[in-house]
Amino acid sequence: MIVARSNETLKKSREELAGSVGFVPTMGALHEGHLSLIRRAREENDHVIVSIFVNPTQFLPGEDLEKYPRKEEADRKICELAGVDLLYMPTAEQLYHKDELRISAPKIGGYILEGARRPGHFDGVLQVVMKLLNLTRPTRAYFGKKDAQQLVLIERMVRDYFLSVEIVGCEIVRDADGLALSSRNVYLSPEERRRALSLSRSLKRAGKMIQSGELNAETIMRQMREILEPEVDELEYTAIVDREFHRLQEVKPGQTIILVAAKVGKTRLIDNLWI
């Protein structure tokens, strides 16, 4: 495995990769969720590139940029064992310049739900993803469905800017107790983790209601809130939207995403269910 810490090394190493290339962008602190993306990229491509970069432009003031989990040596070993061909680990100075051009999230789709709670967050996400896609020039790029709004906006950016890459959305990976895997789960105390399971329980309740024929969005979300409100410290939102993130009055099977965001202790968690 080649480890590239500069853009020059990345470009030179990328030129030597013949055939299809799968790319998995990460912020490190790799877990089984990241590994599922890497494995799929490995299965579907001749070569795999992984990036590890804690992107400062997607963190808002007061968020956890400084304490975000960083496990560089462990991450490098995980990538090596997973069969990654090229690991890109840049610094902010490698990726950003003073007074540079900016890519902005759409004024509606980028400023609802996650965008409303974290205004400007998706500007930073799209900016760094555009840079990483241009640097790695992958055939396919892999993103988890847990960050559903992020995935939809990246797909839109690729479409709107006519980028030659296939965006592959991958299923959420959960621990045995149902908690969606996240690098931020390490912040949770045992008691907070127990309460955090209310997110996946609320989505499971929603799924069962839909299987039983209940399609009214407000009825489903009311049942979700009954599970969530006694357990979380702040319920930020529940939402039922289509694949373009327009709110729905009724669930449309095959076209719907059910989302939840909440704080447990000081840890902000998101989860969702694709119907």
N, C-alpha and C positions, 0 to 999 in steps of 0.2 A: 504494500500500500504506500502510495506517495502522499506525503503531507505537504501541502502548499500553504505557506504563510504570506505569500505576496501574490499580487495579480500577475506578475511576470511568470512566476513558477507555475501558477494555475494555467495560464494561456499556453505555455510551452507543453505542459503535461497533457492538457486537453487535446492538443493537435495530434498527439500520439495515440489517441483512442479511436480506433476504427470501428465502424458499426454503430448500433444504436446505443444511446446513453440515457440512463435513468438518473434523475437528480432529486435528492431529498434535502431541502433546506431545514435547518433546525437552529434552536438557540442553546443546544447542549443539554447537560444533565439528562442524558439519554435514558429512556426506559422502554418497556416492552411495546408501547405505542409507536415510538420511533422505529424500533426494530421491525415492526410489522410493515412499515413503509419501505424500509431498506430491503426486507425480504421480497416484497412484491416487485420492487425495482430490479432486484437481482434476477427474479424469475422472468421478467418481461423484456430485459435488455442485455446487450452484450457487455456493458460496463456500467458501473454505478459511481456517481459522485455524491458526496455528502458535504454540506457546509455546516459549520458551527460558528455562530456569530450572535451575540446578545446585542440586538439592534437598538441603539439608544433613541432613535427617532420615533419609535412606536410606544415609548413609555411617556406618560404624562407626568408633570411635576407632582411629587409626593408618592408616586408608585415605586415599585420595588426593583428599580434598575440596579442599584448598588448591591442589594442582597440577593438578587436572583441567583439560583443555584448554579455554580460553575464547578465542573468536574473534568477538567481538561484531560488528565492522564487516563482516567477511567473511560472517558468517551472515546479517546483515540484507540484504546485496546478493544472496546466494543465494536468499533467500526472495522478494525482489522480482522477480528474473529468473524464478523458478519460478511466478509468478502468484499468490502468497499475497495474500489480501485484507487480513488483519489479523494482525499479529505482536505477541504479548503477551510482554513482557520485564519481569516483576516483580522486586522485591527480596524477601528473606525476610520483611521487615517487612510487606510487602503481604499475604503469605499466612499468616503465623503470628502467634499471640497467646500471651500468658502464660496458663498454666493452662487450656488449651483442651481441648475434647472430643477423644478419640482413637478412631481406627479401628484395630483390631488384626487381623493376619493370623490365619487359622484355626490352632488349636493343633497340628494334624497337618500339613495341606497347606502351612502357612507356615513349618514348622520342620524340613523334610527337605531334603536336597540343598543348594540355594543357601541355604535358611533355616537349615540346620544349620551351614553354614560362616560365615554372616553373620547371626547371630540378631538379630532386630529390624529387619533390612533391609526386609522386606516390609511391616512396619508403616508405615515411612516412605513407601514407594512407594504403598501404598493410600491413605494420608492425603492425599498431594499430588494423586494422580489424582482422588480424590473432589472435592477443592477445585476442580481445573481443569475437571472435567466440569460442576460446578455453575456455575462462572463463565462458561464458553463455551457451554453448552447446545447441544452439537452433535447433529446427526442421526446421525452416525457418527464414531467415533474409531478411529484407525489405530495399530497397534502391530506391531513386527517379531516374527517367530517365533523369532529368535535368543534372546531372553529368554523362553523357553518357559514357565517356571514363573510368571514375572511375568504373562504373557498369560493363563494359565489362572486365576490368582488375581483378576485384574481382571475377567475374565468372570464369575467367581463373585460378586464384590462387586456387579456390576451386577445379577446375578440376585437375590442375597439382599436387596439394598436397593431393588429394583424401580425402577431408574433407566431413564429413557426414552432410551436411546442404544444403537445397534448397535455392538458391538466387532468390528473387522475385523482379523484376523491376516494379516500380509503375509509373503511368502517372504523367506528370508535372501538378502542380496546379497553376493557374493564378489568379491574381486580375481581377476585372470586366473590367479594361481597357486593359487587355492582358499581363501585365507584369508578367513574371514568378516569383513566390514567392522565396525570398531569404532573409536570415538574414541580408545580406549586403545592402538590399534596404533602410534600415534606414539611410544610409550615403547620400542618394540622396536628393538634394534640390528639391523644386517643379519644377523648370525649368529643372533640370537635369532628373528628373523622366519623364517629358514630352518627352525629347529627347531619353531617354532609351527605350521608346515604339517603337523606330525604329527597335529594334532587333526582337520583335514579329511580327511587320509589314512586315519585310523582309522575315521572314519564312512563313507568310501567303501568301505573293506574290509567293513564291516558290511553295507552295502547290497548289495554283490556276493554276500556269503554268503547273504543272504536271497533274492536272485534265484535263487541256485542251490539253494534249498530248505532251507537251514539255518535253523531257527527257535528253537533252544535259546538262551536268553538268556545263560547262563553261558559257553557255547562261543563265542558272538559276542564277548562282552566280553573273554574271554581273548585272542582274536586282536587286539582293539583295544589291549589293554594291551601286547602284544608290540611294537606299533608305537610306542606312546606312551612307555613307560618309559625307553628309551634316549635320548629326545630332550628330555623336559620335566624341569624341576628339581623339581617336585612334582606328582604326579598326585593330584588331590583326589578325583575320583570318575569312574566310568563307571556309567551306569544305563540300564535299559530299563524304561519305564513306559507305562501307558495314558494316555489324554487327561485323566484325573483324577489322574494322578501316583501311581497304585498300581503297585508293582513287579510285573513280569511274569516268569514262568518261561519263557514262550514268546512270541515275537513274534506279534502279531495284526495282519495287514495291514489298513491303514485305521484302526487304533486305537492305534498305537504311536509313541512318541517315544524316540529313542536320544540320550543326553546325555553330554557329557564336560566336565570342568572341570579346568584345570591351570595351574600357574605356569611361565612361561618367563622366566628372569631374575627380576625383581621384578614382572613384569606378569602379572596374573591374567586368563585367557582362558576363555571358554565357547563351546561350539558344540553343534549338535544336528542330527538328521535325523528328519524326520517320515515315517513309513512308512504 
